[in-house]
Amino acid sequence: EVQLVESGGGLVQAGGSLRLSCAASGFTFGDYAIGWFRQAPGKEREGVAFITSGGSTNYADSVKGRFTISRDSAKNAVYLQMNSLKPMDTAVYYCNVSVGSHRYWGQGTQVTVSS
């Protein structure tokens, strides 16, 4: 069974940093790209950062230069380092993997950035 468990969210002041973690299990971690998404109240879920099985990364324009995605195959984990946080980054953050025809999501972790 594919499982994704996010952690590391919290309340931080604007300009601060947080590091999110996504612990993965139930699939061959090293074979799949992993993505971080976020959903703010009243808005659609949007992609934030992606990392391929080979370690190539891609970011939404809104987070480029501030967020860094990385993966640790020894721990089956993906991380999202978020620096220079802004109130607009407030959202529930989810990690995602597509295995076969299925998209799997974690339960999400809340990030709140106060001004």
All heavy atoms as an XYZ file, in Angstrom:
859
protein
N       0.841     -1.194      0.000
C       0.000      0.000      0.000
C       0.876      1.244      0.000
O       1.738      1.409      0.846
C      -0.900      0.012      1.233
C      -1.797      1.237      1.329
C      -2.552      1.285      2.653
O      -2.289      0.427      3.526
O      -3.391      2.180      2.817
N       0.621      2.110     -0.967
C       1.382      3.355     -1.052
C       0.948      4.289      0.076
O      -0.245      4.512      0.291
C       1.154      4.038     -2.404
C       1.828      5.411     -2.436
C       1.688      3.163     -3.541
N       1.922      4.804      0.795
C       1.638      5.777      1.845
C       2.615      6.935      1.754
O       3.810      6.733      1.515
C       1.734      5.134      3.229
C       0.580      4.214      3.569
C       0.528      3.849      5.036
O       1.562      3.771      5.691
N      -0.667      3.645      5.557
N       2.079      8.124      1.957
C       2.867      9.346      2.019
C       2.465     10.081      3.289
O       1.281     10.311      3.517
C       2.600     10.227      0.804
C       2.911      9.619     -0.562
C       2.347     10.496     -1.673
C       4.404      9.431     -0.745
N       3.448     10.437      4.098
C       3.162     11.114      5.362
C       3.993     12.381      5.437
O       5.228     12.323      5.503
C       3.465     10.207      6.567
C       3.167     10.948      7.866
C       2.666      8.913      6.488
N       3.292     13.521      5.426
C       3.969     14.815      5.507
C       4.120     15.253      6.958
O       3.290     14.917      7.810
C       3.185     15.899      4.758
C       2.946     15.631      3.301
C       1.601     14.965      3.028
O       1.068     14.335      3.963
O       1.096     15.079      1.897
N       5.158     16.026      7.203
C       5.372     16.607      8.524
C       6.214     17.862      8.374
O       6.768     18.118      7.299
C       6.060     15.614      9.466
O       7.332     15.249      8.959
N       6.285     18.639      9.461
C       7.164     19.796      9.473
C       6.477     21.136      9.331
O       7.137     22.173      9.391
N       5.168     21.130      9.120
C       4.461     22.403      9.008
C       4.377     23.121     10.335
O       4.772     22.591     11.379
N       3.860     24.336     10.286
C       3.714     25.110     11.511
C       3.438     26.566     11.227
O       3.145     26.944     10.086
N       3.540     27.358     12.282
C       3.325     28.799     12.197
C       4.679     29.498     12.222
O       5.508     29.223     13.100
C       2.467     29.264     13.369
C       2.265     30.777     13.528
C       1.518     31.351     12.338
C       1.524     31.066     14.835
N       4.900     30.372     11.264
C       6.180     31.079     11.172
C       5.920     32.513     10.725
O       4.938     32.779     10.019
C       7.127     30.346     10.190
C       6.567     30.349      8.779
C       8.531     30.917     10.233
N       6.775     33.418     11.140
C       6.654     34.803     10.703
C       7.189     34.973      9.295
O       8.053     34.203      8.846
C       7.403     35.718     11.663
C       6.744     35.868     13.021
C       7.409     36.941     13.864
O       8.601     37.214     13.701
N       6.649     37.547     14.764
N       6.691     35.974      8.614
C       7.191     36.284      7.279
C       8.702     36.454      7.328
O       9.246     37.072      8.248
C       6.530     37.541      6.746
N       9.368     35.886      6.326
C      10.820     35.910      6.274
C      11.474     34.707      6.901
O      12.687     34.499      6.749
N      10.684     33.909      7.606
C      11.216     32.731      8.273
C      11.342     31.532      7.351
O      11.093     31.623      6.142
N      11.714     30.403      7.956
C      11.948     29.175      7.197
C      11.261     27.992      7.859
O      11.054     27.977      9.078
C      13.459     28.873      7.123
O      14.153     29.897      6.446
N      10.924     27.026      7.027
C      10.429     25.731      7.488
C      10.971     24.659      6.564
O      11.244     24.931      5.382
C       8.894     25.674      7.460
C       8.114     26.390      8.563
C       6.625     26.342      8.252
C       8.401     25.778      9.928
N      11.090     23.463      7.090
C      11.491     22.310      6.278
C      10.418     21.232      6.401
O      10.193     20.708      7.490
C      12.835     21.758      6.727
C      13.384     20.664      5.825
C      14.568     19.997      6.469
N      15.309     19.142      5.552
C      15.891     18.003      5.914
N      15.818     17.596      7.159
N      16.564     17.288      5.023
N       9.775     20.951      5.283
C       8.764     19.911      5.251
C       9.396     18.580      4.866
O      10.329     18.546      4.068
C       7.665     20.255      4.253
C       6.971     21.608      4.431
C       5.840     21.749      3.419
C       6.469     21.796      5.843
N       8.849     17.506      5.408
C       9.306     16.160      5.075
C       8.121     15.337      4.578
O       6.991     15.527      5.017
C       9.900     15.483      6.307
O      11.010     16.185      6.800
N       8.436     14.422      3.671
C       7.435     13.487      3.168
C       8.056     12.093      3.245
O       9.012     11.807      2.524
C       7.055     13.831      1.739
S       5.991     12.617      0.930
N       7.528     11.264      4.121
C       8.000      9.896      4.271
C       7.155      8.990      3.382
O       5.923      8.996      3.479
C       7.902      9.456      5.717
N       7.820      8.235      2.519
C       7.124      7.418      1.523
C       7.338      5.932      1.795
O       8.406      5.519      2.258
C       7.626      7.758      0.126
N       6.319      5.132      1.486
C       6.424      3.684      1.616
C       5.426      3.022      0.677
O       4.495      3.656      0.180
C       6.167      3.246      3.059
O       4.864      3.610      3.469
N       5.665      1.735      0.415
C       4.727      0.967     -0.393
C       5.002      0.967     -1.875
O       4.209      0.417     -2.648
N       6.111      1.563     -2.299
C       6.488      1.535     -3.702
C       8.006      1.690     -3.784
O       8.666      2.031     -2.799
C       5.778      2.631     -4.496
C       6.087      4.045     -4.066
C       7.011      4.821     -4.761
C       5.474      4.604     -2.950
C       7.303      6.114     -4.370
C       5.751      5.897     -2.548
C       6.672      6.657     -3.256
N       8.549      1.415     -4.959
C       9.996      1.515     -5.152
C      10.359      2.987     -5.298
O      10.320      3.557     -6.387
C      10.435      0.710     -6.388
O       9.946     -0.625     -6.270
C      11.951      0.688     -6.483
N      10.729      3.567     -4.171
C      10.887      5.016     -4.071
C      11.785      5.594     -5.157
O      11.469      6.606     -5.777
C      11.445      5.350     -2.682
C      11.677      6.804     -2.438
C      10.634      7.645     -2.092
C      12.958      7.344     -2.552
C      10.850      8.994     -1.867
C      13.189      8.689     -2.315
C      12.130      9.512     -1.975
N      12.895      4.940     -5.409
C      13.889      5.489     -6.331
C      13.440      5.529     -7.784
O      14.085      6.174     -8.609
N      12.328      4.892     -8.095
C      11.871      4.815     -9.481
C      10.903      5.928     -9.864
O      10.552      6.045    -11.041
C      11.168      3.468     -9.739
C      12.127      2.299     -9.771
O      13.357      2.530     -9.761
O      11.641      1.145     -9.797
N      10.491      6.746     -8.894
C       9.384      7.666     -9.157
C       9.706      9.118     -8.830
O      10.416      9.420     -7.861
C       8.154      7.252     -8.343
C       7.575      5.948     -8.812
C       7.978      4.751     -8.232
C       6.641      5.906     -9.849
C       7.473      3.545     -8.680
C       6.130      4.703    -10.288
C       6.546      3.529     -9.701
O       6.032      2.340    -10.140
N       9.124      9.993     -9.652
C       9.167     11.420     -9.342
C       8.186     11.717     -8.221
O       7.149     11.051     -8.083
C       8.795     12.238    -10.577
N       8.528     12.697     -7.409
C       7.688     13.114     -6.290
C       7.431     14.611     -6.418
O       8.336     15.368     -6.811
C       8.366     12.852     -4.939
C       8.806     11.392     -4.824
C       7.431     13.224     -3.783
C       7.701     10.391     -4.663
N       6.230     15.014     -6.084
C       5.892     16.434     -6.149
C       5.352     16.956     -4.835
O       4.785     16.203     -4.039
N       5.572     18.239     -4.602
C       4.928     18.960     -3.501
C       3.875     19.883     -4.112
O       4.160     20.614     -5.074
C       5.933     19.792     -2.713
C       6.751     19.027     -1.724
C       8.026     18.583     -1.877
C       6.337     18.629     -0.404
N       8.427     17.930     -0.747
C       7.423     17.943      0.178
C       5.174     18.793      0.338
C       7.380     17.410      1.469
C       5.120     18.268      1.624
C       6.201     17.590      2.168
N       2.691     19.850     -3.530
C       1.591     20.713     -3.927
C       1.124     21.485     -2.703
O       1.447     21.118     -1.568
C       0.424     19.877     -4.474
C       0.684     19.229     -5.798
C       1.549     18.150     -5.910
C       0.051     19.678     -6.941
C       1.791     17.545     -7.138
C       0.271     19.079     -8.168
C       1.141     18.012     -8.264
N       0.334     22.526     -2.941
C      -0.259     23.232     -1.816
C      -1.661     23.704     -2.193
O      -1.969     23.904     -3.359
C       0.604     24.418     -1.390
C       0.712     25.548     -2.411
C       1.714     26.591     -1.921
N       1.836     27.700     -2.862
C       2.743     28.672     -2.741
N       3.613     28.647     -1.728
N       2.778     29.652     -3.628
N      -2.467     23.879     -1.162
C      -3.823     24.364     -1.375
C      -4.169     25.368     -0.286
O      -4.200     25.017      0.907
C      -4.835     23.222     -1.381
C      -6.226     23.652     -1.774
C      -7.128     22.482     -2.115
O      -6.858     21.335     -1.753
N      -8.199     22.762     -2.844
N      -4.397     26.595     -0.711
C      -4.808     27.651      0.203
C      -6.333     27.680      0.284
O      -7.017     27.216     -0.637
C      -4.270     28.995     -0.287
N      -6.883     28.227      1.352
C      -8.346     28.285      1.495
C      -8.993     28.970      0.308
O      -8.581     30.056     -0.113
C      -8.537     29.101      2.770
C      -7.297     28.874      3.556
C      -6.201     28.767      2.544
N      -9.991     28.319     -0.268
C     -10.731     28.903     -1.377
C     -10.025     28.853     -2.715
O     -10.519     29.410     -3.697
N      -8.866     28.204     -2.761
C      -8.100     28.141     -4.015
C      -7.886     26.695     -4.431
O      -8.007     25.773     -3.629
C      -6.751     28.842     -3.845
C      -6.873     30.340     -3.596
C      -5.515     31.009     -3.656
C      -5.645     32.511     -3.505
N      -4.320     33.190     -3.580
N      -7.554     26.516     -5.700
C      -7.264     25.188     -6.208
C      -5.879     24.732     -5.754
O      -5.000     25.546     -5.490
C      -7.334     25.186     -7.733
C      -8.736     25.401     -8.277
C      -8.805     25.217     -9.780
O      -7.745     24.992    -10.404
O      -9.914     25.295    -10.329
N      -5.720     23.420     -5.700
C      -4.407     22.864     -5.371
C      -3.446     23.184     -6.520
O      -3.785     23.046     -7.692
C      -4.523     21.359     -5.169
C      -3.324     20.727     -4.532
C      -3.603     19.292     -4.116
N      -4.641     19.221     -3.079
C      -4.954     18.104     -2.436
N      -4.332     16.973     -2.719
N      -5.900     18.105     -1.527
N      -2.236     23.576     -6.168
C      -1.254     23.943     -7.195
C       0.075     23.250     -6.937
O       0.455     23.001     -5.785
C      -1.044     25.465     -7.217
C      -0.471     26.042     -5.934
C      -0.136     27.519     -6.033
O      -0.258     28.101     -7.126
O       0.256     28.092     -4.998
N       0.775     22.962     -8.015
C       2.088     22.360     -7.900
C       3.113     23.381     -7.444
O       3.091     24.528     -7.898
N       4.000     22.973     -6.569
C       5.015     23.856     -6.005
C       6.408     23.465     -6.471
O       7.167     24.300     -6.949
C       4.948     23.834     -4.466
C       6.091     24.639     -3.862
C       3.606     24.344     -3.973
N       6.742     22.196     -6.321
C       8.084     21.737     -6.659
C       8.021     20.252     -6.986
O       7.215     19.526     -6.418
C       9.055     21.986     -5.500
N       8.935     19.840     -7.889
C       8.948     18.454     -8.334
C      10.389     17.978     -8.415
O      11.288     18.750     -8.746
C       8.290     18.322     -9.702
C       6.874     18.823     -9.717
C       6.603     20.151    -10.013
C       5.818     17.982     -9.421
C       5.312     20.641    -10.005
C       4.520     18.452     -9.414
C       4.260     19.775     -9.718
N      10.577     16.690     -8.141
C      11.904     16.106     -8.277
C      11.756     14.750     -8.940
O      10.928     13.930     -8.546
C      12.628     16.022     -6.914
C      14.066     15.557     -7.101
C      11.877     15.142     -5.915
C      14.953     15.813     -5.885
N      12.553     14.520     -9.986
C      12.490     13.260    -10.706
C      13.264     12.176     -9.980
O      13.984     12.442     -9.001
C      13.056     13.418    -12.120
O      14.475     13.635    -12.022
C      12.416     14.583    -12.857
N      13.164     10.961    -10.483
C      13.915      9.860     -9.890
C      15.418     10.109    -10.002
O      16.181      9.662     -9.140
C      13.541      8.548    -10.565
O      13.782      8.622    -11.965
N      15.815     10.858    -11.015
C      17.227     11.155    -11.205
C      17.710     12.396    -10.477
O      18.889     12.730    -10.536
N      16.785     13.089     -9.816
C      17.179     14.254     -9.032
C      16.998     15.588     -9.725
O      17.326     16.637     -9.147
N      16.466     15.607    -10.937
C      16.179     16.882    -11.594
C      14.997     17.540    -10.911
O      14.070     16.859    -10.467
C      15.872     16.665    -13.072
O      16.988     16.131    -13.744
N      15.050     18.857    -10.841
C      14.018     19.588    -10.102
C      13.331     20.623    -10.973
O      13.890     21.094    -11.970
C      14.619     20.281     -8.873
O      15.651     21.186     -9.293
C      15.215     19.266     -7.914
N      12.128     20.983    -10.554
C      11.355     22.009    -11.241
C      10.506     22.715    -10.191
O      10.023     22.069     -9.241
C      10.463     21.387    -12.317
C       9.912     22.427    -13.267
O      10.476     23.496    -13.409
N       8.796     22.110    -13.902
N      10.340     24.028    -10.360
C       9.642     24.823     -9.355
C       8.604     25.736     -9.994
O       8.782     26.215    -11.118
C      10.637     25.705     -8.588
C      11.678     24.932     -7.836
C      12.904     24.621     -8.412
C      11.442     24.508     -6.527
C      13.858     23.899     -7.720
C      12.390     23.796     -5.817
C      13.595     23.486     -6.430
O      14.548     22.779     -5.736
N       7.563     26.003     -9.243
C       6.627     27.047     -9.645
C       7.345     28.393     -9.581
O       8.222     28.600     -8.724
C       5.427     27.053     -8.711
N       6.962     29.294    -10.479
C       7.618     30.606    -10.519
C       7.515     31.322     -9.173
O       8.431     32.054     -8.778
C       6.986     31.468    -11.611
C       7.384     31.020    -13.009
O       8.356     30.257    -13.142
O       6.695     31.432    -13.964
N       6.417     31.121     -8.478
C       6.176     31.841     -7.229
C       7.130     31.445     -6.103
O       7.251     32.175     -5.112
C       4.736     31.628     -6.770
O       4.482     30.252     -6.569
N       7.827     30.305     -6.247
C       8.711     29.845     -5.168
C      10.171     29.722     -5.607
O      11.031     29.409     -4.780
C       8.234     28.501     -4.578
C       6.770     28.588     -4.152
C       8.443     27.361     -5.547
N      10.444     29.966     -6.865
C      11.827     29.842     -7.361
C      12.749     30.757     -6.576
O      12.439     31.927     -6.330
C      11.884     30.201     -8.846
C      11.484     29.085     -9.768
C      11.586     29.506    -11.225
C      11.124     28.398    -12.147
N      11.121     28.817    -13.567
N      13.878     30.194     -6.189
C      14.860     30.966     -5.437
C      14.607     30.981     -3.937
O      15.460     31.426     -3.167
N      13.443     30.508     -3.517
C      13.120     30.474     -2.083
C      12.963     29.049     -1.556
O      13.295     28.780     -0.393
C      11.814     31.258     -1.820
C      11.881     32.711     -2.228
C      10.650     33.477     -1.756
N       9.410     32.967     -2.344
C       8.382     32.509     -1.625
N       8.436     32.499     -0.303
N       7.284     32.091     -2.237
N      12.427     28.150     -2.369
C      12.177     26.768     -1.958
C      13.167     25.839     -2.645
O      13.554     26.066     -3.799
C      10.758     26.341     -2.355
C       9.643     26.992     -1.581
C       9.860     28.081     -0.753
C       8.354     26.496     -1.684
C       8.823     28.677     -0.053
C       7.298     27.074     -0.988
C       7.541     28.169     -0.185
N      13.530     24.771     -1.955
C      14.413     23.745     -2.514
C      13.849     22.375     -2.193
O      13.610     22.070     -1.020
C      15.831     23.868     -1.954
O      16.349     25.171     -2.219
C      16.747     22.836     -2.597
N      13.659     21.572     -3.221
C      13.193     20.201     -3.042
C      14.390     19.262     -3.132
O      15.311     19.483     -3.921
C      12.112     19.835     -4.084
C      11.478     18.483     -3.765
C      12.667     19.877     -5.499
C      10.253     18.163     -4.632
N      14.387     18.227     -2.303
C      15.464     17.241     -2.335
C      14.889     15.887     -1.940
O      13.771     15.804     -1.415
C      16.603     17.641     -1.392
O      16.144     17.719     -0.048
N      15.665     14.840     -2.214
C      15.218     13.496     -1.853
C      16.363     12.707     -1.270
O      17.529     12.924     -1.636
C      14.597     12.784     -3.055
C      15.511     12.495     -4.192
C      14.726     12.048     -5.433
N      14.028     10.789     -5.203
C      12.968     10.394     -5.922
N      12.488     11.166     -6.884
N      12.392      9.229     -5.676
N      16.026     11.780     -0.385
C      17.002     10.904      0.257
C      16.515      9.474      0.050
O      15.596      9.027      0.731
C      17.113     11.249      1.744
C      18.186     10.454      2.448
O      18.571      9.367      1.970
O      18.645     10.902      3.516
N      17.139      8.781     -0.880
C      16.683      7.429     -1.211
C      16.951      6.446     -0.071
O      16.241      5.452      0.063
C      17.355      6.955     -2.495
O      16.896      7.712     -3.602
N      17.944      6.715      0.744
C      18.236      5.826      1.874
C      17.116      5.879      2.911
O      16.881      4.900      3.629
C      19.560      6.212      2.512
N      16.423      7.015      2.969
C      15.359      7.188      3.956
C      13.972      7.171      3.319
O      12.971      7.336      4.026
C      15.558      8.502      4.716
C      16.828      8.540      5.541
C      16.935      9.840      6.332
C      18.192      9.848      7.186
N      18.329     11.102      7.957
N      13.912      6.997      2.008
C      12.626      7.064      1.303
C      11.867      8.338      1.681
O      10.682      8.306      2.070
C      11.761      5.837      1.617
C      12.165      4.622      0.809
O      13.235      4.595      0.200
N      11.344      3.601      0.818
N      12.549      9.449      1.572
C      11.964     10.716      1.996
C      12.254     11.817      0.993
O      13.287     11.803      0.304
C      12.507     11.118      3.362
N      11.328     12.745      0.920
C      11.481     13.950      0.109
C      11.292     15.143      1.032
O      10.433     15.117      1.927
C      10.463     13.986     -1.042
C      10.558     15.301     -1.802
C      10.691     12.816     -1.981
N      12.083     16.174      0.790
C      12.053     17.349      1.649
C      11.738     18.599      0.832
O      12.031     18.670     -0.358
C      13.401     17.522      2.353
C      13.835     16.286      3.092
C      14.775     15.412      2.540
C      13.295     15.975      4.337
C      15.165     14.268      3.214
C      13.678     14.833      5.017
C      14.610     13.978      4.444
O      14.990     12.839      5.106
N      11.164     19.572      1.506
C      10.945     20.878      0.898
C      11.450     21.927      1.879
O      10.819     22.168      2.915
C       9.474     21.114      0.570
C       9.181     22.386     -0.219
C       9.787     22.301     -1.626
C       7.674     22.644     -0.309
N      12.603     22.490      1.564
C      13.151     23.569      2.375
C      12.556     24.879      1.883
O      12.692     25.226      0.705
C      14.678     23.614      2.248
C      15.339     24.740      3.011
C      15.195     24.602      4.506
O      15.369     23.515      5.053
N      14.868     25.684      5.199
N      11.898     25.585      2.778
C      11.199     26.815      2.407
C      11.811     27.978      3.172
O      11.759     28.024      4.401
C       9.712     26.695      2.737
C       9.046     25.474      2.119
S       7.261     25.433      2.342
C       7.163     25.326      4.119
N      12.416     28.895      2.440
C      13.040     30.078      3.030
C      12.305     31.337      2.576
O      11.539     31.307      1.621
C      14.509     30.158      2.613
C      15.322     28.975      3.070
O      15.048     28.386      4.128
N      16.327     28.600      2.294
N      12.568     32.409      3.272
C      11.959     33.708      2.935
C      10.452     33.574      2.739
O       9.887     34.056      1.758
C      12.608     34.275      1.661
O      13.997     34.420      1.821
N       9.829     32.929      3.688
C       8.399     32.658      3.563
C       7.583     33.943      3.578
O       7.937     34.922      4.256
C       7.948     31.722      4.685
C       8.311     30.253      4.447
C       8.262     29.463      5.753
C       7.398     29.637      3.407
N       6.484     33.907      2.836
C       5.576     35.035      2.705
C       4.173     34.611      3.127
O       3.833     33.428      3.046
C       5.533     35.497      1.241
C       6.884     35.830      0.644
C       6.748     36.162     -0.833
C       8.099     36.466     -1.460
N       7.976     36.795     -2.909
N       3.352     35.565      3.523
C       1.963     35.202      3.864
C       1.254     34.457      2.737
O       0.413     33.595      2.995
C       1.322     36.562      4.144
C       2.445     37.390      4.689
C       3.651     36.971      3.882
N       1.600     34.736      1.496
C       0.968     34.064      0.364
C       1.328     32.583      0.301
O       0.711     31.806     -0.422
C       1.385     34.710     -0.950
C       2.878     34.648     -1.237
S       3.311     35.144     -2.917
C       2.902     33.661     -3.812
N       2.337     32.154      1.061
C       2.705     30.740      1.102
C       1.827     29.940      2.062
O       1.956     28.710      2.138
C       4.170     30.587      1.519
C       5.128     31.201      0.518
O       4.937     31.010     -0.694
O       6.084     31.892      0.966
N       0.961     30.618      2.799
C       0.070     29.931      3.725
C      -0.848     28.970      2.974
O      -1.542     29.365      2.032
C      -0.775     30.957      4.505
O       0.088     31.737      5.335
C      -1.816     30.263      5.371
N      -0.808     27.701      3.378
C      -1.580     26.662      2.690
C      -1.361     25.334      3.405
O      -0.492     25.227      4.273
C      -1.139     26.535      1.235
N      -2.147     24.347      2.990
C      -1.846     22.960      3.358
C      -0.953     22.397      2.255
O      -1.275     22.522      1.073
C      -3.123     22.118      3.506
C      -2.767     20.677      3.856
C      -4.035     22.718      4.577
N       0.152     21.814      2.661
C       1.139     21.276      1.717
C       1.024     19.754      1.680
O       0.964     19.095      2.729
C       2.544     21.703      2.119
C       2.833     23.143      1.778
C       2.235     24.187      2.483
C       3.696     23.483      0.731
C       2.466     25.508      2.161
C       3.948     24.804      0.398
C       3.325     25.808      1.118
O       3.566     27.121      0.793
N       1.002     19.234      0.450
C       0.855     17.800      0.229
C       1.997     17.286     -0.639
O       2.438     17.973     -1.569
C      -0.439     17.504     -0.533
C      -1.707     17.974      0.123
C      -2.197     19.256     -0.099
C      -2.437     17.121      0.952
C      -3.383     19.683      0.490
C      -3.614     17.540      1.544
C      -4.080     18.818      1.309
O      -5.249     19.237      1.890
N       2.437     16.063     -0.383
C       3.311     15.424     -1.352
C       2.489     14.426     -2.152
O       1.424     13.978     -1.731
C       4.535     14.782     -0.715
S       4.209     13.535      0.511
N       3.011     14.118     -3.330
C       2.247     13.357     -4.318
C       3.165     12.452     -5.109
O       4.304     12.831     -5.440
C       1.548     14.326     -5.268
C       1.004     13.648     -6.515
O       1.689     13.589     -7.531
N      -0.196     13.129     -6.433
N       2.669     11.276     -5.434
C       3.360     10.377     -6.347
C       2.308      9.709     -7.229
O       1.207      9.404     -6.772
C       4.206      9.335     -5.594
C       3.335      8.385     -4.785
C       5.099      8.554     -6.548
N       2.656      9.539     -8.492
C       1.799      8.793     -9.410
C       2.441      7.436     -9.658
O       3.570      7.367    -10.159
C       1.634      9.552    -10.729
O       0.906     10.735    -10.520
N       1.736      6.387     -9.296
C       2.217      5.018     -9.482
C       1.198      4.306    -10.366
O       0.037      4.142     -9.960
C       2.378      4.284     -8.139
C       2.856      2.856     -8.370
C       3.353      5.036     -7.231
N       1.633      3.910    -11.561
C       0.680      3.359    -12.510
C      -0.339      4.421    -12.867
O       0.020      5.569    -13.182
N      -1.596      4.096    -12.808
C      -2.660      5.036    -13.147
C      -3.202      5.785    -11.925
O      -4.157      6.556    -12.043
C      -3.807      4.294    -13.827
O      -4.329      3.309    -12.964
N      -2.579      5.568    -10.784
C      -3.091      6.164     -9.552
C      -2.206      7.308     -9.087
O      -0.981      7.229     -9.158
C      -3.165      5.107     -8.456
C      -4.108      3.979     -8.770
N      -5.471      4.091     -8.658
C      -3.869      2.722     -9.200
C      -6.028      2.947     -9.007
N      -5.089      2.100     -9.338
N      -2.867      8.342     -8.578
C      -2.167      9.443     -7.912
C      -2.423      9.310     -6.412
O      -3.554      9.175     -5.975
C      -2.690     10.799     -8.401
C      -2.469     11.056     -9.874
C      -2.769     12.486    -10.234
N      -1.739     13.392     -9.751
C      -1.754     14.712     -9.928
N      -2.778     15.274    -10.537
N      -0.789     15.477     -9.476
N      -1.346      9.356     -5.668
C      -1.450      9.191     -4.222
C      -1.063     10.495     -3.541
O      -0.130     11.192     -3.980
C      -0.540      8.065     -3.747
C      -0.931      6.704     -4.262
C      -0.393      6.221     -5.454
C      -1.832      5.903     -3.565
C      -0.745      4.973     -5.930
C      -2.187      4.650     -4.033
C      -1.642      4.191     -5.220
O      -1.991      2.958     -5.695
N      -1.781     10.785     -2.463
C      -1.551     12.002     -1.693
C      -1.377     11.652     -0.210
O      -1.993     10.712      0.279
C      -2.741     12.951     -1.817
C      -3.049     13.369     -3.214
C      -3.867     12.750     -4.099
C      -2.509     14.514     -3.883
N      -3.880     13.444     -5.292
C      -3.050     14.534     -5.191
C      -1.629     15.529     -3.527
C      -2.747     15.522     -6.130
C      -1.326     16.510     -4.452
C      -1.877     16.500     -5.735
N      -0.603     12.457      0.466
C      -0.554     12.363      1.918
C      -1.715     13.131      2.518
O      -2.570     13.674      1.820
N      -1.692     13.215      3.854
C      -2.783     13.897      4.561
C      -2.584     15.404      4.606
O      -3.508     16.154      4.931
C      -2.910     13.343      5.986
C      -1.963     13.956      7.010
C      -0.506     13.530      6.825
O      -0.190     12.633      6.042
N       0.397     14.176      7.570
N      -1.377     15.838      4.287
C      -1.081     17.267      4.258
C      -0.539     17.785      5.572
O      -0.754     17.197      6.639
N       0.180     18.889      5.493
C       0.687     19.568      6.675
C       0.455     21.067      6.511
O       0.717     21.627      5.442
C       2.177     19.237      6.922
O       2.604     19.802      8.167
C       3.089     19.724      5.807
N      -0.063     21.693      7.548
C      -0.448     23.105      7.467
C       0.765     24.009      7.656
O       1.532     23.842      8.618
C      -1.487     23.422      8.540
C      -1.874     24.899      8.625
C      -2.708     25.351      7.448
O      -3.674     24.686      7.071
N      -2.341     26.495      6.862
N       0.908     24.949      6.757
C       1.919     26.000      6.879
C       1.184     27.337      6.958
O       0.387     27.659      6.074
C       2.885     25.990      5.684
C       3.797     27.219      5.721
C       3.713     24.714      5.678
N       1.458     28.078      8.008
C       0.847     29.392      8.184
C       1.946     30.428      8.371
O       2.796     30.279      9.260
C      -0.096     29.408      9.399
O      -1.094     28.401      9.236
C      -0.769     30.763      9.531
N       1.943     31.439      7.523
C       2.955     32.494      7.582
C       2.262     33.788      7.990
O       1.377     34.283      7.278
C       3.661     32.665      6.230
C       4.782     33.695      6.354
C       4.215     31.331      5.732
N       2.665     34.324      9.113
C       2.058     35.557      9.613
C       2.855     36.764      9.133
O       4.078     36.705      8.969
C       2.009     35.534     11.132
O       3.311     35.486     11.669
N       2.152     37.855      8.931
C       2.814     39.080      8.442
C       3.321     39.939      9.587
O       3.025     39.711     10.736
C       1.831     39.882      7.593
O       0.679     40.171      8.335
